[in-house]
């Protein structure tokens, strides 16, 4: 039986030190049907202010990149933004590009997830509370010069593959604040 992975993202725009920044919270729930559920929690910053729709799209793209880097097949991406969910599910950015601010982000998302069995589902805002809380807490956090990822899973050995995959992950324009695997 294939494992099911959920990625849920939310954003919080934070104004501080004369520069606006966008903060993103991502929660990946691994094996929700398994008795030893595991989750990965990320807090990430983007060093510029983004419009809410664009920020949600960047969060979805980062979720896809993390899913691929962590080798998590069969992913269901959850978002509380219907415009984003609809546009991401079309997967025809050239013929049906959707909202203009999403075009370059969704083009990269479509390219990155081309060989990934996935879907994007619109959920209610109340269901998005974990990622919302992560984003809000990220908005209060200072961006560290380097991010240490913690593995607190009881089912892993000392050599956590998730932690080692994250050490080699190319963050690009994202600034990781924290990462925790339970």
N, C-alpha and C positions, 0 to 999 in steps of 0.2 A: 504494500500500500504506500502510495506517495505521501510524503510529509507535506503539510500545508504551512505556508509562511505568510504572515500578515505584516504589512508595513503601513504605519499610520503616521502622518506628518502634519505639523501645524507650524505657524510662524508667529513671531512677535517682533515688531519693529521697535528698536530701542534707541533713544537719543541720548548720547553721552559724549563728553569731551569734544564738543564742537563737530562731531561727525555722527551721522545717523548710521546705524547698523541694523541688519535684519538677523534675527535669531531663529533658529529652526530646532524643533524637537522631533526626533524620529524614534518610534517604538516598533521593534520587530518581534512578534510573538512566534516562537518556533514550536511546532508540534502541539497545537492546542488540544488535540484529542488524547495526547499521551499523558500518563499520570505524573511524569516528571517534566512539566512544562518549563520551558526556558524562555527568557526574553533578553533582548539586547536594547539598551537605552542609549541614545546619542543626543548630545547637545552640541550644536554647531552654530557658528556665526558666519555671516557674509558681510564684508567690510563696506557695504553700501546700503542705502535705503532702497527697498524694492516696493513696488506697488503690491497690494495683497494678492492679486491673482498671479502675478509674476513670481512672488515669493513662494506661493503654494506649488507652482510648477517646478521651481528650483528644488523644493523639498522632495517632490516626487522623483525628480531626476537623481538627486542624491540617494534616495531610497533604492532606486534601480541600480545605481553604481555599487552601493554597498551589498545589495543582494547578489549581484554578479561576483563581486570580490570574495564574498563569503560562501559562494557556491551553494546558494539556496534555491533549488528548483521549485517549480509550481507555486509561484508567488501571487498573492492577492494583495494589491496595493489599495489601501483605503484612504479616501480623502473626503472632507466635508464640503468640498467645492464641486458643485454639479457641472459648471462650465468646464473645469479641468478634467473631470472624469469622462465627460462626453467626448471632449476633444482627444484625450489620450486613447480612448477605446476605438476611435475611428481608424487610426493607424494609416491614414491616407493624407498626410500633411501636404503633399503636392496638389492633389485634386480637391481636397476639402480642408483648408488650413486652419479653420476656426479663428479664434480671437487673435489679432495681429501680435499682441505681446507674447503669446505662447508659441508662435511659430518656430523660432530658433531653438527654444528649450525642448519643445515636443519633437522637433526633428532629431535632436540628439537622443532623446528618450526612445524614440522609435528605432533609431539605429542601434542603440545599446541593447535594447530588449528584443531585437529581431529574432534571435535564436532562443529566447527564454519563454517558456510556457507561463503566461501570466494574464491577469485581468486587472482592471481598475474599477473599483466600486465606490459609488457615492454613499456615504453614511451620514447619519445625523450628527449635529454638532455635539450633542450630549455623549455620543459614543466615542468621540475624539478626545476625551478628557485627559488621557495619559500623555498624548503628544502635546496637547495644549499646556499642561502643567510643565512638561519638559521645556517647552519654548519659553514660558514665563520665567522659569528658574534660570534658563540660559540668559534671559534678558538682564538678570541681576548679577550674573557671573562675570568675572574678569577673564578676558581671553588670555590663556597661558601661552608662554613662548613655546612650550611643547606639551603635548597631551599624552597622558598615560592611560592606557586602557586596562581596566580591571576585570578579572574573571573570578567570580564568586560561586561558580557552578560546582555542586558537589559530585556531579557525574563525570567531570573532566579530570584528567591527569594534570600534572604540573605543566605539560607542554600543550597548552590550549591552542588548537588550530585556528580558532576564531581570532584570538589575540595575535597570533603570528601573522595571519592574513591582514589584519588591520595595521600592523607595523609597516607593511609594504604598500598600503593603499595610497594612491595618489589623490590628495584632497583638492588639488586645483585651486579654485577661488574660494573654497570653503575653509574655515578655520575651526578645527575641532576643539571643543571646550572640554567635553568629557565623554567617556564611553564605558559602559558597564554591562557585563554579561552575567546573567543569573541562571 
